[in-house]
Amino acid sequence: MSEKWQPSFGQKDFNIDKQETLYDGFFQMHKLYLRHKTFAGSEIEIQRELFYRDDAVCALLYDAVKQSVVLIEQFRVGAFDSSDGPWLLELVAGIVEKGETTEDVARREAVEEAGAQLGEIKHITRFSPSTGATREYIDLLCAQVDSSGVEGIHGLPEEGEDIKVHVIPVEDAFELVQQGIINNAPAIIALQWLQLNKSALDQRWQ
């Protein structure tokens, strides 16, 4: 852990007194009654609704030889009220199933969503996108890919997926982030990471 900052409290400094399941489907919703220590030295009792999602993996597919990235376009219900519409440009992604590693998920989803085979995979970071009310952890990866022939419509119909593949010059993808057109957290973080680490990856993957 960094010597520059460490959290003031840890796992032993809060307690869940009661938990109710409000919804149990593909996702879950819980209500938690909990107590935790405060910075002033006392204790506070709070109630919170918690949207629970299983761990996920998002992978940026990068072709260092052709200087391009593979991104996917699909409808996202969480952006239904966006003025630009709910079709987003995103990374290949999927939920971690029992017994799978993060690399397993990346390789499986690359085939299902983009028809792509992956080479070397590098781990970027693990993060939680919305800790105020959602339990979700995302492992963010960057994967080597040959984008030749990667195109078309993909996804599993039984899962309601309708996915269009885009091979985009990497510099254009960086501009799409700067312009706010790519506006979802995993894609923004991964592409900005690629900007910082592109030279090293090019030397390794070209």
Secondary structure, 3 states (H helix, E strand, C coil): CCCCCCCCCCHHHEEEEEEEEEEECCCEEEEEEEEEECCCCCEEEEEEEEEECCCEEEEEEEECCCCEEEEEEEECHHHCCCCCCCEEEECEEEECCCCCCHHHHHHHHHHHHHCCCEEEEEEEEEECCCCCCEECCEEEEEEEECCCCCCCEECCHHHCCCEEEEEEEHHHHHHHHHCCCCCCHHHHHHHHHHHHHHHHHHHHHC
